[in-house]
Amino acid sequence: MLQKLRAIRDKYLHLEEQLSDPGLAADVDRAKKVNKEYKKLQPVVQTADRYEKVLNDINSAKEVLKTETDPEMKEMAREEIESLVPQLETLEDELVVLLTPKDPEDEKDVIFEIRAGTGGDEASLFAGDLYRMYNRYFAEQGWDVELLDETPGTVGGYSKLVMEVSGDDVYRKLKFESGIHRVQRIPETEAKGRVHTSAASVAALPKMEPEDIDIRKDDIKTDTFRASGAGGQHVNKTESGVRFTHLPTGVVAESTESRSQHKNREIAMGRLIQQIREAQVQKEASALSSARKSLVGSGDRSEKIRTYNWPQNRVTDHRLEGDSKNFNLDKVMEGDLDGIVEALTIADNAARMQAE
């Protein structure tokens, strides 16, 4: 393991040199990639440094036991070893987690969608509550958010929202949010004070690039069309809507979310790549992917993943077990999602390691 850690440290130092190069700032895309890679390796290198220091201290204490004749010095060395061995074991466990292969899409930016589901006006109000919750979480993470499309509800909230979220480890932290989010509460629209159940769907789609999967340009048919507008001055007078058809598989993906055809091309291409990739994953399903799906679901919007219970001030994530599946609703709605994200990530990592 030490050899692997030293190779990672060498790469980390090389990236550090690149970041100090003034010329890097001129290439924004490359600078972003180098910085992302540097930040990804940083926790591994820092933990590895602590691990090597403890290991060296243990070896030094063992050397004292071998060569020292003074009983007091030998006793001090024994005590030092006894205190350092548990630290070494803890650091080893941390390194195993850090070095466990991650989902290759974890570092990708995300196209994030919230849509009102069953429940009429209350579903739109709940979609608005989710939007505020996620916006607070995004701000806490220091991520950039671009609102691509919004359709307000008739009495407030939203019937649909589409955002692009970019930053560090966005998909890693948002991938478990996809699915049906159910709410149980007395709606503002309810005169008799009865608890109703409504729902909203959330989809976190990794922003894919053409190089992420082998797609030939000649295999894609492109259509542009006029996207429907909101009327009045907002009517779309240009063909900003984009539809891609992958001829070998028949997969079709389109986007009308943005008024910019360029942005719609990005979104539609991301969706096309994602759908083709999902088809490949299903075709080549492995024991590991099966274990993950059984744990966190497939991400299909028909699956209820979480319930927000207002009367009991509780959020329950149905993919977790025991007491670890319940969270304080007030904190969650303020954007405190770290506990949920961490619990789902730990469970997912455990399933990965178990399946290997």
Buried (B, 14 or more C-beta within 10 A) or exposed (E): EEEEBEEBBEBBEEBBEBEEEEEBEEEEEEBEEBBBBBEBBEEBBEBBEBBBEBBEBBEEBBEBBEEBEEEEEBEBBBEBBEEBEEBBEEBBEBBEEBBEEBBEBBBBBBBBBBBBBEBBBBBBBBBBBBBEBBBBBBEEBEBEBEEBBBBBBEEEBBBBBBBBBBBBBBBBBBBBBBBBBBBBBBBEEEEEEEEBBBBBBBBBBBBBEBEBEEBEEEEBEEEBEEBEBEEEEEEBEEEBBBBBBBEEBEBBBBBBBBBEBEBBBBBBBBBBBBBBBEEEEEEEEEEBBEBBBEBBBBBEBEBBBBBBBBEEBBBBBBBBEEEBBBBEBEBBBBBBBBBBBEBBBEBBBEBBEEBE
